[in-house]
């Protein structure tokens, strides 16, 4: 499940998405980098 949080908050300078994965699923974004932004991933 993916939820674009920044749209609901009405932000213009912040991008935030919420992803929820089932056990055994993987994030399709894979390992990557951004030159002009931070990215935080959290797992339980």
C-alpha positions, 0 to 999 in steps of 0.5 A: 500500500502506498499513500502520498502524504504530502498531497493530503497535507498540502505541502509544496516543499516536502514530499512524503509517502507512506508505504506498508509492505507485507512480510516477505514483500520488497520495496520496488524502489531498491537501493538508490540515492538523491543528490538534492533530498533526504530519504528516510526508511523505517522497518519494524 
